Amino acid sequence: MDYNTSRPMLILPEYGRNIHQMIKILKGIEDRNERNEQAKVVIDVMSSINPSMRNREDLEQHLWTHLMIMAEFDLDIDIPVTIPEKEKIYNKPEILSYPKNEIKIRHYGRHIVALIDEMHQFEDEALKLYSIQILNQMKKDYMEWNKDLVSDEIIINDFKRMAKRSVDYLGDIQLADVKIQKPKKKNNKRGK
C-alpha cells in the first residue's frame, strides 16, 4: 500500500498532493502554449481550493508565486505578474538580538528597574512618595510570584540593593497590605 508518509514531502501542503501532481505533469508538457494554458487551469483549481483567498487584492500574485514555489522555479511559462526571485523567497531573515539587560532580582521585572532608574528626577517629599509607590508595586510583584507572606523589610532591602543612591529618607515606613486573589476552584462533584 502506498502511504503519504512514504511519499516525498509536499512543498506547500495547504494545496494538497493533487495540485503538486498537476504541477509535476505541467513540467512535463513540451509545447509552451499548451503549458501556459494548463498553468492557468492549475491556477484556477488552486483558487477554488481556498475560497476565502478570493477576497485578497493580490490573489493572482499570490497564486502564481505559489505555483512557481511548488514547481521549484523550474517551469518555463508566461507569468502575467512579477514574482519575487527564488533567493528572495528562500532567504532567512536576520536573527533578532535579545535584550541584554540584566535584571538583578527577576521577580520584580524590568518595569521596576526602569522606575528605580527614574528616581533621580525627584527630590525630597516627591522622592519619598515615588519610592513608596515603587515599594508597594514591588510587594505586589513579590506576592504574585511567591504566594507567601512577605515582610516589608525584605522589600525595602531589595529596593536598597536595586537603587543606585542612598534611600535613608524612607525611615520606618509601612507598605500597603497586598492580597492576591486566587482563582476559585470549580466544584467538579457530580450530582447523584
QUILIN-V554646 format. One record per helix or strand of 2 or more residues. SS is the DSSP state (2 for helix, 1 for strand). FROM is the first residue (numbers start at 1). LEN is the number of residues. Records with the same first field share a line. If there is no record, write none. Layout:
SS = FROM-LEN, FROM-LEN
This chain:
2 = 4-3, 13-16, 32-18, 51-5, 59-12, 86-5, 106-3, 110-12, 124-23, 152-11, 168-3
